[in-house]
Amino acid sequence: MAGKTLFEKVWERNVISPEMEDRPAILHVGLHLVHEVTSPQAFKVLDDRGLKVRRPDLTLATMDHSTPTTPVAADGSRVFATDAARSQVETLERNCAAHGIELLNFADQRRGIVHMVGPEMGRTQPGIVIVCGDSHTSTHGAFGALAFGIGTTEVGHVLATQSLFQRRPKTMRIRFEGDATPGVSAKDLALAMIAQIGAGGAAGHVIEYCGPAIEALEMEGRMTLCNLSIEGGARAGMVAPDDVTFDYLRGRAGAPADFDAAVADWKTLYTDDDAVFDREVVVDVSQIEPMVTFGVSPDAGTRISQMIPHAHNDDDAQALLYMGMNQDTPLTDVKVDRVFVGSCTNGRLSDLRVAADVLRGHKVAPGLVALIVPGSEQVKKDAEAEGLHEVFIAAGAEWREPGCSMCIAMNGDRGQPGELVVSTSNRNFKGRQGEGVRTVLASPATAAASAIEGRIADPRPYLTKPEAA
């Protein structure tokens, strides 16, 4: 009998009832993350049926998508973009209070984007199933958890039962061969991978990432990579837990009380040498440069030194037309109006550090707007302790309050029609960052370099510091 993959081991330890021909498997959910946008209807269904939340202790709520990032007024009030945004937040507060769910509200210094607070609190752990009404729940797979987004109806089902019906996905291994060159980040690895396999390349699969470049990533980089799994069509992305994982979780409030016993268990979560995947892909890391997208899908990405590619079909031609880009011209000639550093993809402390390293001693280009938005209150606190906010402000960027911000533009942070935004977020769909806004996905370093030059810019010259005399 062949060995088992990491996914298979995690799946099997969480199955309550196995998959049958006429029925999906039933999985136990170890952590259900809730936010204000996809939960109101689910709670209403529970209330209408007189149901209670099955396991409040395994449910964690935060507010992030609709929350303003502008400064808090002297009286503590916040300016919401719309009445609907305010209503979503207030509804979440009422629902959590009524059902005994822990909520990270504005007064809680642990509040942040839903995919950042779980890891920061130590609630995201290897071997469990994690779900949330948000597609980028795949982020948590960086810890060796099986984590994926669910629909609002499923949110209600998990609230009521702490379980979920699921058909077993196929397995896919993506091996990153070779070492990353200086200036190439986890975001660049992810964009290169998506460009190689396509936006639907991993459809129906759970990806396991491996190889020297993945082992070399810190947890924050692994989270960025797994976050973008969904943009390759995958159900989820996973990395086998190792000492990097255990060191990240050690000492966090939500980590297991008997941490050594937990680590001994987590060390069993790896893919056996003779395990068989449904599909295998190799990505040559040595060929990857800082990456940027040029179209309206995350798989329309290329190396920053390249010319804008030719359109291969009508969809490509329409995408280039929307983006205002002409084939056979250098990407670094494209003018930038706005830069956004933040989101659950790249709003962590390491992302802000790299953006600050690039911006330090430079100024944002005249007329360009640069928003720096920490992903959580903890990241904001840590960044300010290091003085990173002073670097951003001195450069002429805006230092904001934590939230999803321009990633999805639900809170009022958005571009103007026709503007081109270099963004560290995860989707460049038409209108994602505001009606008529054009989005280029890139790493924090590339975004910061673009803010300085006012055009898409290679960050590597800014990351090479002169030798000390």
C-alpha positions in Angstrom: 0.0 0.0 0.0 1.3 3.4 -0.9 2.1 5.9 1.8 -0.1 8.9 2.5 0.1 12.6 1.6 -0.1 15.3 4.2 -3.6 16.2 3.0 -4.7 12.6 3.4 -3.4 12.4 6.9 -5.2 15.6 7.9 -8.4 14.6 6.1 -8.6 11.2 7.8 -8.0 12.6 11.3 -11.0 14.9 10.9 -13.5 12.7 9.2 -16.7 12.1 11.3 -18.4 10.0 8.5 -16.6 8.8 5.4 -17.6 9.8 1.9 -20.2 7.5 0.2 -21.3 7.4 -3.4 -24.5 9.3 -2.7 -23.2 11.5 0.1 -20.1 13.6 0.8 -17.9 13.0 3.9 -18.7 14.9 7.1 -15.7 16.7 8.5 -15.2 18.0 12.0 -14.3 21.7 12.0 -11.6 22.6 14.5 -11.8 26.4 14.0 -14.6 28.4 12.4 -13.6 32.0 11.6 -16.4 34.5 11.2 -16.5 38.1 10.0 -19.1 40.7 9.4 -19.8 40.3 5.7 -20.7 36.6 5.2 -22.3 35.9 8.6 -25.5 37.9 9.0 -27.7 35.6 6.9 -26.2 32.5 8.5 -27.0 33.8 12.0 -30.5 34.7 10.9 -31.1 31.2 9.8 -30.1 29.9 13.2 -32.3 32.4 15.0 -35.3 31.7 12.7 -35.0 28.0 13.5 -34.2 28.4 17.2 -30.8 26.9 16.9 -27.7 27.6 19.0 -24.1 27.8 17.9 -22.8 24.2 18.5 -19.2 25.1 19.7 -18.7 28.8 20.5 -15.3 27.8 21.9 -14.2 26.7 18.4 -15.6 29.8 16.8 -13.7 33.2 16.5 -15.1 36.4 15.1 -13.5 39.6 14.0 -14.4 42.7 12.0 -12.3 43.6 9.0 -13.9 43.9 5.5 -16.1 46.9 6.2 -14.1 48.7 8.9 -12.8 52.1 8.2 -9.0 52.6 8.2 -9.1 56.3 8.7 -8.1 57.7 12.1 -10.5 57.4 15.1 -12.1 60.6 16.1 -11.3 62.2 19.5 -14.6 60.9 20.8 -13.7 57.4 19.7 -16.2 57.3 16.8 -15.4 55.8 13.4 -16.5 57.0 10.0 -18.0 54.2 8.0 -18.2 54.4 4.2 -21.9 53.5 4.1 -24.8 52.7 6.5 -24.6 49.1 5.2 -21.0 48.8 6.4 -21.9 50.1 9.8 -24.9 47.8 10.0 -22.8 44.8 9.2 -20.4 45.5 12.0 -23.2 46.2 14.5 -25.0 43.1 13.4 -21.9 41.0 14.1 -21.6 42.5 17.5 -25.2 41.6 18.4 -24.9 38.0 16.9 -21.7 37.2 18.8 -23.2 38.5 22.1 -26.3 36.5 21.6 -24.5 33.3 20.8 -21.5 33.6 23.2 -18.9 33.9 20.5 -15.6 35.6 21.1 -15.5 38.7 19.0 -12.4 40.8 18.3 -14.1 44.2 18.2 -12.7 47.7 17.9 -11.7 47.8 21.6 -9.7 44.5 21.3 -6.0 44.9 20.5 -6.1 41.5 18.9 -8.5 42.6 16.1 -7.4 42.3 12.5 -8.1 40.6 9.2 -9.7 37.3 9.7 -6.7 35.4 8.2 -4.2 37.1 10.4 -5.8 36.9 13.8 -6.0 33.1 13.9 -2.2 32.6 13.5 -1.3 35.6 15.7 -3.4 34.1 18.5 -2.1 30.6 18.1 -5.6 29.4 17.2 -4.4 28.2 13.7 -2.8 24.9 14.3 -1.5 21.9 12.2 -3.8 19.0 11.5 -7.2 20.7 12.0 -9.9 21.8 9.6 -10.3 25.6 9.4 -13.2 27.2 7.5 -14.5 30.7 7.0 -16.9 32.5 4.7 -13.9 33.9 2.8 -12.0 32.3 -0.1 -8.6 33.2 1.2 -9.0 30.9 4.2 -6.4 28.9 2.3 -3.9 31.1 4.1 -4.0 28.9 7.2 -2.8 25.9 5.2 0.7 27.3 5.8 0.5 25.6 9.2 -0.4 22.1 7.9 -4.1 22.7 8.5 -6.8 21.9 5.9 -8.3 25.3 5.4 -10.7 26.6 2.8 -13.5 29.1 2.2 -17.2 28.2 2.5 -20.4 29.8 1.4 -22.9 31.6 3.6 -25.2 28.6 3.8 -22.3 26.5 4.9 -21.4 29.1 7.5 -24.8 28.5 9.0 -24.3 24.8 8.9 -21.0 25.0 10.7 -22.3 27.3 13.3 -25.1 24.8 14.1 -23.2 21.6 13.9 -19.4 22.3 13.9 -19.2 20.0 10.9 -19.2 20.3 7.1 -20.2 18.1 4.2 -17.3 17.8 1.7 -16.3 15.7 -1.3 -12.7 14.6 -1.1 -10.6 16.7 -3.4 -7.7 15.5 -5.5 -4.1 16.0 -4.5 -1.5 18.1 -6.2 2.2 18.6 -5.3 4.0 21.7 -6.4 7.7 21.5 -5.9 9.7 24.7 -6.0 13.2 23.6 -7.2 16.2 25.8 -6.7 16.9 28.8 -4.5 15.2 32.2 -4.7 17.5 35.0 -5.9 17.8 38.3 -3.9 14.7 40.4 -4.2 12.3 37.5 -4.9 9.7 37.1 -2.2 6.9 34.6 -1.4 4.5 36.8 -3.4 6.7 36.5 -6.5 6.9 32.7 -6.0 3.1 32.6 -5.8 2.5 34.8 -8.9 5.0 32.8 -10.9 3.3 29.6 -9.9 -0.1 30.9 -10.8 1.2 32.2 -14.2 2.6 28.7 -14.9 -0.4 26.6 -14.0 -3.2 29.1 -14.9 -6.1 30.5 -12.9 -7.9 27.1 -13.1 -4.8 24.9 -13.0 -5.4 23.4 -9.6 -9.2 23.2 -9.8 -10.5 20.4 -7.7 -7.2 19.8 -5.9 -5.5 20.6 -2.6 -2.0 21.7 -3.3 1.0 20.7 -1.1 3.9 23.1 -1.5 7.4 21.7 -1.0 11.1 22.2 -2.0 14.1 24.1 -0.7 12.6 27.6 -1.4 9.5 26.7 0.6 11.5 25.2 3.5 13.5 28.5 3.5 10.3 30.6 3.9 9.3 32.0 7.3 5.7 31.4 8.4 4.6 34.8 7.0 5.9 33.9 3.5 4.2 30.5 3.7 1.0 32.2 4.6 1.3 34.5 1.5 1.9 31.5 -0.7 -1.0 29.5 0.7 -3.3 32.6 0.6 -2.9 32.7 -3.2 -3.6 29.0 -3.7 -7.3 29.9 -4.5 -6.1 32.1 -7.4 -4.7 29.0 -9.0 -8.1 27.4 -8.6 -7.1 25.1 -5.7 -9.5 24.2 -2.9 -6.6 24.7 -0.4 -2.9 24.9 -0.1 -0.7 23.3 2.5 2.8 23.2 3.8 4.0 20.4 6.1 4.6 21.7 9.6 8.3 21.9 10.7 10.4 23.6 13.2 9.6 27.0 11.6 5.9 26.3 12.3 6.5 25.1 15.9 8.7 28.1 16.7 6.0 30.5 15.4 3.3 28.9 17.5 5.3 28.4 20.7 4.2 30.7 23.5 1.1 32.1 21.7 -2.0 32.4 23.9 -4.1 29.9 21.9 -1.3 27.2 21.5 -1.9 23.9 23.3 -1.2 23.8 27.0 1.0 20.7 26.5 2.9 22.2 23.6 5.6 19.4 23.5 2.9 16.8 23.2 1.3 18.8 20.4 4.6 19.1 18.6 5.2 15.4 18.8 1.8 14.8 17.2 2.3 17.6 14.5 5.6 16.0 13.5 3.6 13.0 12.1 2.0 15.4 9.6 4.2 15.0 6.5 3.9 13.3 3.1 5.3 9.8 3.1 8.1 9.1 0.6 6.0 6.6 -1.4 2.8 8.7 -1.4 1.2 9.3 -4.7 -0.3 12.6 -5.8 -2.9 12.9 -8.5 -0.8 15.6 -10.2 2.8 16.9 -9.7 4.2 20.3 -10.9 7.8 21.7 -10.7 8.4 25.4 -10.6 12.0 26.5 -11.4 12.7 29.1 -8.8 16.0 30.2 -10.4 14.0 31.7 -13.3 11.8 33.9 -11.1 12.3 37.6 -10.8 10.0 40.1 -9.0 6.6 39.5 -10.6 3.8 41.8 -11.7 0.4 41.2 -13.4 -0.6 42.9 -16.6 -4.2 41.6 -17.0 -7.4 41.2 -15.1 -6.7 37.7 -13.7 -4.0 36.7 -11.2 -2.5 34.3 -13.7 -1.7 37.2 -16.1 1.7 37.7 -14.5 5.2 38.0 -15.8 8.8 38.9 -14.7 9.2 42.6 -14.2 12.1 42.8 -16.7 9.8 41.6 -19.5 7.8 43.4 -22.2 4.0 43.4 -21.9 3.0 40.1 -23.6 1.0 39.7 -26.8 -2.7 39.0 -26.6 -3.5 35.4 -27.5 -7.2 35.7 -27.8 -10.1 38.2 -27.5 -10.2 38.0 -23.8 -6.5 38.8 -23.5 -7.0 41.8 -25.9 -9.9 43.1 -23.9 -7.9 42.7 -20.7 -5.0 44.7 -22.1 -7.4 47.4 -23.3 -9.0 47.6 -19.9 -5.5 47.9 -18.3 -4.4 50.5 -20.8 -1.3 48.5 -21.6 0.3 48.0 -25.0 2.0 44.8 -26.0 5.8 44.9 -26.6 6.3 47.9 -24.3 8.3 47.5 -21.0 6.2 46.9 -17.9 8.4 49.4 -16.2 7.1 52.2 -18.5 3.6 51.9 -17.0 2.5 54.9 -15.0 1.2 54.3 -11.5 -1.5 56.5 -9.8 -1.8 54.7 -6.5 0.0 52.1 -4.3 -1.6 49.8 -1.7 0.5 47.8 0.8 -1.7 45.6 3.0 -4.4 42.8 2.9 -4.4 39.2 4.2 -1.8 38.5 1.5 0.8 41.0 2.4 -0.3 43.1 5.4 2.1 41.4 7.9 5.0 42.8 9.8 7.6 41.3 7.5 5.8 42.9 4.5 5.8 46.3 6.1 9.5 45.9 7.0 10.4 45.3 3.4 8.3 48.2 2.2 9.9 50.5 4.7 13.4 49.3 3.7 12.6 50.4 0.1 11.0 53.7 1.0 13.5 54.7 3.7 15.2 57.9 2.6 12.9 58.3 -0.5 9.8 60.2 -1.3 6.5 59.0 -2.9 6.3 60.4 -6.4 4.4 63.7 -6.8 0.7 63.1 -7.3 0.8 59.4 -6.3 -1.2 58.2 -3.3 0.3 55.4 -1.2 -1.7 53.6 1.4 0.1 51.5 4.0 -2.5 49.4 6.0 -1.4 46.9 8.7 -3.4 43.7 8.7 -4.0 43.7 12.4 -3.7 45.7 15.5 -0.8 43.6 16.6 1.0 44.3 13.3 0.3 48.0 13.7 1.6 48.0 17.3 4.8 46.0 16.3 5.4 48.2 13.3 5.1 51.4 15.3 7.5 50.0 18.0 10.1 49.6 15.2 9.4 53.1 13.8 8.2 51.8 10.5 5.2 54.2 10.5 7.7 57.1 10.7 9.4 55.9 7.6 6.1 55.7 5.7 5.0 59.1 6.8 8.3 60.7 6.1 8.1 59.3 2.6 4.7 60.8 2.1 2.6 57.7 2.4 -0.6 57.3 4.5 -0.4 55.1 7.6 -3.8 53.7 8.3 -5.8 51.7 10.9 -5.9 47.9 10.4 -8.4 46.3 8.0 -8.9 44.7 4.5 -9.0 48.2 3.0 -8.3 48.5 -0.8 -8.1 44.7 -1.3 -11.8 44.6 -1.8 -12.7 48.3 -1.3 -15.8 47.7 0.8 -14.7 50.2 3.5 -14.4 53.3 1.3 -10.7 52.8 0.5 -10.7 52.7 -3.3 -9.1 54.2 -6.4 -10.7 56.5 -8.9 -12.0 55.3 -12.3 -9.1 54.9 -14.7 -6.4 54.9 -12.0 -3.8 52.2 -12.0 -3.0 50.7 -8.6 0.0 48.6 -7.8 -1.4 46.4 -5.0 0.0 43.8 -2.7 -3.5 42.2 -2.4 -4.7 39.0 -4.2 -7.1 39.9 -7.0 -6.9 42.1 -10.0 -10.4 41.6 -11.3 -12.1 44.5 -13.1 -13.4 46.9 -10.5 -12.0 45.0 -7.5 -10.5 48.2 -6.1 -13.3 50.5 -7.3 -15.3 51.0 -10.5 -13.0 51.4 -13.5 -9.8 50.9 -11.4 -7.0 49.0 -12.9 -5.0 46.7 -10.5 -1.5 45.4 -10.8 -0.6 42.7 -8.3 3.0 42.7 -6.9 5.1 42.2 -3.8 5.5 44.9 -1.0 9.0 45.6 -2.3 7.7 46.2 -5.9 4.8 48.3 -4.7 7.1 50.5 -2.6 9.6 50.9 -5.4 6.7 51.8 -7.8 5.5 54.4 -5.3 8.9 56.1 -5.4 9.2 56.1 -9.2 5.6 56.7 -10.1 5.7 53.8 -12.5 6.0 50.0 -12.2 9.5 49.6 -10.8 12.0 46.8 -10.1 12.6 46.8 -6.3 16.0 45.1 -6.4 18.1 48.3 -6.7 16.4 49.7 -3.6 17.1 46.5 -1.7 20.8 46.5 -2.4 22.4 48.6 0.4 25.9 50.0 -0.1 28.7 48.3 1.8 29.8 50.0 5.0 33.1 51.9 4.7 
